[in-house]
Amino acid sequence: MNFSLDDDHKVLKDSAQVFLDAEISLKPLLTPGATVRDAGYADNWSRIAPMGWAGLMIPEEYGGAGLSCVDLVMVVEELGRTLTPSPFLGTLLGGLAVLRCGDDSQKSRILPAVAAGERVMALAVAEPGGREDGPDQTLATPGAQGWRVSGAKALVIDAADAAILVVAARDAATGARRFFLVQTDQAGVDVVLEPWRDITRQICTVTLTDAVAEPLDAQNAGLWPWLRDHALVALSAENSAGLRHVLNVTADYARQRVAFGKPIGAYQAIKHSLADMLGQAECARTATLYAAWTLAQGDARAPLAAAMAKAYSGDAYVSATQRGIQIFGAIGFTWEMENHLYLKRARGNAELFGAARDHRSRVIDLALAQAA
């Protein structure tokens, strides 16, 4: 294992940084009362899609780049650093589901459009109440005209712009969990954009009423654990990069803000807080890169590493954004500053795909299983 990034990783990260710094602005969200509808999702995606990032892990035969999870982290870090409002995460997870468990026809039909940024997808796994690991109350029923799915899914990332949903449902005949492709442009699909705390990200509730569905591979019992690990690493990458950004802007402010005749960064209390944030940033990124490496290598420790990365980076990001606002003082609480957007992203990410306490419990269970 080598934690050093090679030149290709650095070029990918640097190119994403330059592009996003030039193209993405959070100014529309720095107005009191702004919501995710003001975030410019569609406009941002129209600029991002030609970069090919949605196809980073899609094989070249389907129009993608065929890169690894470590390469993916390079881009996701920059998207997280800039809080880019776009349907990237939902499309990534939906595309990975098809890549993992779609048949040849489904892959050929869907993945080239995803890789080209021409089709937005979303992954719908959580039941109302947030449970993602099943059992699902959403039911899938086979019939003479094909499969139909009925039920509700909560906390669906990017569903408002999605053309295709990947839906987890319980097979009414066998009781097994299966995954289905559901087109959103049909009468049986209702997508509601929820007032989520993070106004840079679409979070939706999806209601399915006898919706026409196309099953992915019947042997997909292992799809959710694999998808969950990739989702956790993606969120961890956002967390670690967002945390580092908060540290940088807070340190810059501490150098400039003068109190009692000297910069506030000269005071020991501020130094200690910044030092703590630096330690958190380094540990969060190291945990994220290790988890990405295990996924790229197909290592059996990937579930453990992904759970550790999500648990640590989620808590660290929340802590750092709170410290940052405290160091900024009164101005840090205003809507015109970006501080609140990073706090809201941190708090939102901390809950998506399982809170830190849930993943710490998983870490204990996985560690005990490996030691047995």
C-alpha positions, -999 to +999 in steps of 0.1 A: +000+000+000+013+034-010-004+066+003+016+088-021-004+100-050+011+097-085+013+124-111-019+113-128-038+117-095-023+151-090-031+163-126-067+150-122-071+168-089-055+200-101-076+202-132-108+197-112-097+224-088-090+250-116-122+242-134-145+244-103-128+275-090-136+292-123-170+278-130-188+274-096-202+302-075-221+299-042-232+336-043-268+328-052-271+309-019-257+337+002-290+355+004-314+351+033-341+326+023-322+310-005-330+273-011-316+245-032-338+257-061-314+288-063-283+266-064-281+264-102-281+226-103-289+223-141-265+251-151-237+236-131-243+202-145-242+215-181-207+227-175-195+197-154-209+170-177-184+175-206-156+169-181-164+132-181-163+129-143-195+109-142-178+082-162-145+080-142-152+044-130-172+033-160-151+010-183-138+024-216-160+000-235-190+019-223-175+054-229-160+059-195-124+064-183-121+030-165-103+045-135-103+035-099-119+047-067-087+065-058-090+086-090-127+092-081-117+106-048-095+132-065-125+147-082-150+142-054-127+161-030-128+192-052-166+189-056-168+188-018-143+216-013-164+239-034-198+225-023-206+222-060-244+219-064-249+193-090-264+158-095-230+142-095-233+120-064-267+105-074-256+099-109-224+082-097-242+058-074-269+050-099-243+043-126-223+021-103-254+000-095-259-006-132-222-013-137-222-038-108-254-057-115-268-047-149-269-072-177-251-064-210-281-048-225-287-025-196-251-015-194-249-008-231-281+012-230-274+033-199-237+036-191-226+055-223-252+082-216-241+084-180-204+086-189-212+114-213-231+133-187-263+131-207-283+110-182-288+118-145-296+090-121-304+085-084-302+057-059-333+051-038-326+028-009-338+045+023-372+038+037-392+066+054-373+070+087-339+066+071-334+029+073-312+018+043-302-018+051-336-033+048-360-049+051-378-028+025-414-019+028-414-010-009-428-040-028-419-053-062-446-075-078-441-095-110-469-097-135-477-106-171-467-071-182-435-071-162-425-058-127-444-031-108-430-013-077-450+005-050-439+023-019-419+053-007-382+061-005-367+089+016-334+108+015-330+102-022-300+123-034-305+141-067-338+125-076-354+158-087-332+159-118-329+121-124-342+103-155-337+069-140-339+057-104-323+026-090-348+014-064-343-011-036-375-031-031-387-064-015-397-091-040-433-099-030-429-135-040-396-144-023-391-116+003-356-110-010-342-075-016-338-067-052-329-036-072-349-022-101-345+005-127-375+029-127-380+057-153-391+089-136-412+101-166-442+079-158-474+085-139-465+062-111-435+081-099-438+112-078-406+131-067-408+158-040-378+180-033-376+183+004-364+214+025-331+198+035-307+216+058-280+215+031-292+239+004-263+229-019-278+193-024-311+180-036-327+156-011-360+141-022-388+118-012-399+094-040-434+078-040-439+049-063-474+038-072-476+007-094-446+020-113-432+000-142-398-013-132-370-033-148-350-057-126-313-057-124-295-090-121-315-113-098-282-123-080-276-089-066-277-096-028-242-082-025-249-050-044-260-028-015-229-035+007-207-027-023-226+004-032-228+016+004-190+014+007-186+035-024-211+060-011-193+062+023-160+069+006-175+096-016-190+113+014-158+109+033-139+126+004-163+155+005-159+157+043-121+157+043-118+183+015-145+205+030-128+203+064-094+213+049-111+243+031-127+254+064-093+252+081-076+272+053-102+301+053-103+301+091-065+303+094-064+331+068-090+350+088-071+345+120-041+361+104-060+391+093-084+398+121-068+421+147-079+423+184-061+440+212-033+451+188-024+418+172-039+391+149-062+368+168-042+338+154-014+348+178-036+339+208-031+304+222-068+295+223-071+301+185-038+283+178-051+253+197-083+252+178-065+255+144-041+228+154-069+205+163-086+212+130-053+204+111-051+171+129-086+162+120-081+172+084-050+150+081-066+120+097-098+123+077-080+124+044-057+095+053-087+074+063-105+083+031-076+075+009-071+041+026-107+032+022-106+042-015-075+021-019-091-010-004-121-006-027-098-001-057-079-033-048-110-054-039-095-058-005-117-076+021-111-048+046-130-023+024-162-024+045-143-018+077-122+010+061-152+028+046-171+027+078-141+041+097-136+069+072-172+079+072-175+079+110-144+098+116-146+123+088-183+131+095-177+140+131-145+159+123-162+180+096-190+190+119-165+199+147-143+219+123-172+239+108-184+248+143-149+259+154-146+279+122-178+299+130-166+305+165-132+318+154-149+341+128-171+355+156-203+374+149-196+377+111-194+339+109-231+337+118-243+359+089-260+345+058-236+365+036-206+344+046-201+308+033-195+294+068-231+283+073-231+264+040-202+243+051-217+236+085-250+226+068-231+203+044-212+188+073-243+181+093-261+167+063-233+144+053-230+132+088-265+116+086-266+104+050-260+066+046-257+062+083-246+083+112-212+080+129-226+060+158-241+035+133-208+030+115-188+027+148-211-001+157-204-017+123-166-012+128-169-032+161-189-059+144-166-061+114-134-061+135-148-089+157-157-109+127-122-105+112-106-115+145-127-146+149 
